[in-house]
Amino acid sequence: MWLQRGWWPLLRPWVSALPLLFLLLLPLLPGLFGGIGDASRSADHWRTQATYYSLDLVDVLLPSAHHPLWGAAINAYQAPLHPSSAGWVTTPGYLALGLALVGLLACWQTARVWGLMIAVLFLFALGTHLRVNGVETGLPLPVAQLFAALPGTSFAFRRSWRPWWQ
């Protein structure tokens, strides 16, 4: 039914590219499902990185730290929130977010997938545990459980240059 509506001309390039994509990704498949046994860094290192560099809930409310008027004050406020990072900046772009919200509400039927994707990516950016104003709340977020449950997600902890034959 959906092929009769003219979808096939739009899908044909993507469907024809799938075999090429599979061939290009073929050398990565053994490492993808091999686990994190021979990673260049330990899994604890990556958990620490995720903890230190995850988004604080207050970060999205703060204006840009590069502004000439209030940039120094924002930098001074964010420094204790991210002690292991130099130059932490998270500027959401309020005008773009406002326009996106207007578009999402105006065309909810067609844009709801994009709204869901933005919500999931924002949740991923918050990290494994919710932090508010530098305080660890202890509330676990689903990112760690999701990556532990999905097969092949340990690929992110591996050296990307490891040949498939090793």
N, C-alpha and C positions, 0 to 999 in steps of 0.2 A: 504494500500500500504506500509506504513512504517513498519507494522508488518511483512510483507514478507521479509524485508531486514535484519532480525535478530535483531531487536530492542527489541522484547519482552523479550528475556533472560536478557537483561540489565535492562529493566524497571520492571520486575516481583518483585524483592525484594522491590523496592520503592513503587509500587502499593500495595503490600501486607502489608507494614508497615503503610499505611495511616489510616486504622481503629484503630490501636494501638495508633498512634499519636493523633488521634481525642479523644480517651478515656483518654489519659494522659492530654490533654489540656482542657477537659470538665469542670473541676472545675474553670478554669480561665475565661470562657466565660461570666458569669454574670458580673464580674468586668471589663471585656474588653469593654463592651458596656454601662457601667453604668455612664461614664463621670468622672469628677474629683471632684465631690462633697465632698467626705470624704477622700481626699488625706491626707497623713501624713504631707505634706508641701503644701503651696499655689502655684498656677500656676505662680504667680509673682516670687517666689523663683526659679522655673525652668527656667523661661525666663532670669532671671539674671545669672543663671549658664551657660546657652547657650551663653549669651553675653560675659561673662568673659572667658570662656574656649573654645571659638571657635578659629579656626586657623586664624592667620594673614597671608596675602598673602606673606609677606616677610619671614615668618618662613620656608617655603619650600625651599627657596634659600640659607639659612644659613647652614653651616656645623655643625657637632656635637658639642654640648656644653661640651661633656665629653673628648674631645681630649686634650692630655697633653700640646700641644703647643698653640693652640688658644682657648681652652675651656673657660678660664677666660674672654677673650675679648668678646666671644659670649654670655656668661652669663651676662656680664655687658650691652651688647647691648639689650638683650631680657628682662631684668628686667623691664624697663619702658613700654615695649609692653604688659606685662602680670603682672600688679601690684598685683593682688589678688592671684597669684599662685606662689608657691615656687618650684623651679626646673623645669621650663617649658622646655621641650625638644621635638622638632619635627625634626627628622632626616629622610629624605625620602629614603636614601640609593641610591645614584646616580648610582652606578653600576647595582643594581637590576632594577632600573627604565629604565636605558639605554638598558639593555638586554630585558626587557619587551617591550619596544618600538620597538626594532629591530624585535622581534617575532611578534608583532602586525602588523607591516608593511609588514613583509615577508609572513605572513599567514592571510591577512586581511579578507578573506572570512570566515574562521573558527573562528577567534579570535575577530571579531568585537563586539560580545556580551560582552566579557570580557573587551574590551576597553571602551564600553559604561558604564559598571558597575563601572569601576575605575573612570571615569569622574563624574558619579552621586555621588559616595561616596566622592570624593574630594570636590564636590560642597556642600554636606551635612556637611563636616568637616569645611567649611568656616563659617558656622553659619547662622544667620538670616539676617545680614547686612555685606557687604564687608568692611573689615578693611585692610588698607595698611599702614605699618610702624607705627602702633598704632593710625592712624587717621581714624575715622569713616567716610566713604565716603557718607553714607546715601543711597547707592544703595541697595535696598532690594533683597535678594536672595530667591529662591523659597522654602526653607526649611520650614519656618513658615507657608506659605500659604498651602503647601502640607500637613503638619500635622494638620492644621485646617480643611482642606477639607476631609481628609480621615477618615471614621468612624473607631473607635476603637483605634486610635493612642493616645488618651488620657490615654491609659493603661500605658504608660511610666511614668505618673505622679502619679500613685497609689501605695499604699503599695502592694508589691507582696505577702505578707503572709496573706492578708485578706481572711478569709474563704468565700466560695461562698454562704453559707447560711445566712450570716449577711447582 
